[in-house]
Amino acid sequence: MDRQTIKLGRRGTVVIPAIIRRAYRFEEGAPIIVEPRPDGVLLRPVVFFPVETYTSERKAEFLLNNAITPEDYQTALKEVRKMGLDPQTIPHKKLEADKNG
């Protein structure tokens, strides 16, 4: 892609040539970061990362699967029960010390 010269419009508007917009996925209405640099201005697309919202069951799964010691596991079981969930219904690997319950 070669350099292109464009003109600054009213109120500071800049029209980015279509070939560049397509290459960098600049779409109408899309947010763009404008970053001042010593040698000019950098324009780049804003990247959004989805935020995962965990259900109570998923949180319980994390608690149970991240227990390292039997004591941790017992604490996790209590916390899951406090959440109003039955640990037996949560998919997880049980520690050997608590095969009964």
Buried (B, 14 or more C-beta within 10 A) or exposed (E): EEEEEEEEEEEEEEEBEEEEBEEBEBEEEEEEEEEEEEEEEEBEEEEEEEEEEEEEBEBBBEBBBEBEEEEBBBEBBEBBEEBEBEBEEBEBEBBEEBEEE
